[in-house]
Amino acid sequence: MASSATGRRARASGMSRQETRWAWLFLAPWVIGFLVFTGGPMIASLVLSFTEYDVISAPKFTGLDNYRQLMSDPAVAKSLGNTVFYTALHVPLAMAVSLGLALLLQRVGRASGLFRTIFYLPVMTPAVAVGILFLFLLNGQTGLINAMLALVGVQGPNWTTDPAWIKPGIVLMSLWTLGSTTIIYLAALNNVPRELYEAARIDGASSWRQFRHITVPMISGALFFTLIVNTIASLQLFAEVYTMYFGNRATQESTTDAALFYVVYLFQQAFQFLHMGFASAMAWLLFLIILAITVLQVRVGNRFVYYEGD
Amino acid sequence: MATVQDRTGRTLGQPVPARAAQIPERLPPRQPWRRRALLLVLLTGCSVLFLVPFVWLISASLRPRAFVFDTTLLPVPFEPQNFITVWEAAPVLTWLMNSLVIGVMAALAVTLSSAFVAFGFAYFRFPGRNLVFGLVLATMMLPAAVTMIPNYLVWNWLGLTNTQVPLWAHNLFGSAFYIFLLRQFFLGLPRELFEAARVDGASYLELFRKIALPLTRPALIVTFVFEFRASWTDLMRPLIYLRDGALFTLPRGLKVILDQFGRGGESQWEVVLAASVIATLPMLVIFFLGQRYFVEGIATTGRKG
């Protein structure tokens, strides 16, 4: 690399303008896409959030009305509460279970291939099918999960109808599809240099101390990455929950708002009631919440994450 | 950081023979069989927990209506008729083909456009590059829910709602995650290859098409299968954009089947389950065929964090 760098510098002056033009040509699809589908929409959605808009008639400027409604609508608070509750349960549990599975996989070595495949299979299942499947499995009277709990003498709750157990049921379902996180951890574990463990063993460190002081710091990059990505995804949970508890009027009315997640409510407001202005305000609130949480995680994380080499 | 590597991928500058001699010792020490057996038992137990839902789903879909809610894992009594019933009750084949076509379009579009953009970031050095790339990475963190409404309004303004175009056309402009992934792969190619081709008079487009693309085929396949999976499992976009039942994707159709046959009154749950199996199986087959690429892809993206 060092030898080619000097050659390029000599060439740069004559070529650079043409090269820069070509570079932007290659970047053009993304730039256009960003303006039309990301940057522009961000601004449009901010503007819309100050209006009343039903797609059919022109938007009407209403000032801060939508934001005032955001504060006073109990369904917003309820759905936000549900979503945060789910995220706070799902993210640490999914990370812990994934790490446990990854540690098992790594230890077993060559035979891990088949198990890895099995843990990843649920990720391939369409969210609608996952929702339907767990509607059956979580059924309080006839579901397989309560049947298995009964085997060990536990009387399972009515996961799909008892408002207190709907969200824990959804968390349970979410733990079935954590294959991606597991594989990320497995890759990270396989990257930890063996020598570190050997040195620790010679020094007489227990396996817990090895885990705590070698494994965790060495895979902290992967832990951090999955923490951020899983949090953002959890706060936007939609398809499984919508499948299970929403859709046609009959189901919607029979369900308590224990399953009303933020993006579900946003979707209803925007595309069922055509309250595009209010829904845009909801979207911006979600964006700010996610931004705040991510910034906080990055701030705190940077203190703990060990970056190898760079 | 670019480390200097020799042809075999070893990092140069280390005492190679000494390391080679160490290799047997670097392998994990052979575990006592008792511990290994315990590990295998634990893993098998976990695997059973992960597999049971699939087994139950398939066997329940093969039982008559009165036995659908049984907790047995065997398809007894056996009723394969369910699959014919669902075939006749709903345009499942149409939905299957729709999902397939949209999935291929979405995956093809995102693979080509993301590779194109990624090559721009990997090959060229120009003012503002890091800034723009930072912006690309930032969009990865942006919640889709925020752009959902304006995107709908854009497609609505173009008169393309209730068509399948909005389900894949946004992919023509690349996607941050794949641009990041493919850029890593392009950066891994030796620059001398491109320099030599330039000396021979190759254009930048030829560098991309004739050198960069063929040499990163595994990464391109990873991108393709990832996006195909994302498209195949998606519910949100089909819900927003498709009104006409003939345009539905399989998940969207499955939701209709659930609402009409399952909860809509008649409680034909065996039809719902058979449809769920039809929506699940193709992807599992694709996964078994291409699992190497899935696993490599996730491992690569997660490794650097």
Interface residues (C-beta under 8 A of the other chain):
Chain A: M1 S4 R8 S16 E19 T20 W22 A23 W24 L25 F26 L27 P29 W30 V31 I32 G33 F34 V36 F37 T38 G40 P41 M42 A44 S45 L48 V55 L101 L104 L105 R107 V108 G109 A111 L114 F115 R116 T117 I118 F119 Y120 L121 P122 V123 M124 T125 P126 A127 V128 A129 I132 L133 F134 F136 L137 N139 T142 G143 L144 A147 W176 S180 I183 I184 Y185 L186 A187 A188 N191 R194 E195 G221 A222 F224 F225 T226 I228 I232 L235 Q236 F238 A239 Y242 T243 G247 N248 A250 T251 V263 L266 F267 A270 F271 M276 A279 S280 A283 W284 L286 F287 I290 T294 V305 G309 D310
Chain B: M1 A2 V4 R26 L27 P28 Q31 R36 L39 L40 L42 L43 C46 S47 F50 L51 V52 P53 F54 W56 L57 A60 F69 D70 T71 S113 F116 V117 F119 G120 F121 Y123 F124 R125 F126 P127 R129 V132 L135 V136 T139 M141 L142 P143 A144 A145 V146 T147 M148 I149 P150 N151 Y152 L153 V154 N156 H170 L172 F173 G174 I179 R191 E192 E195 Y204 F208 R229 W232 T233 D234 L235 M236 L239 I240 L250 P251 R252 L254 K255 L258 D259 Q260 G262 R263 G264 W269 V272 L273 S276 A279 T280 M283 L284 I286 F287 F288 Q291 F294 V295 I298 A299 T300 T301 G302 R303 K304 G305
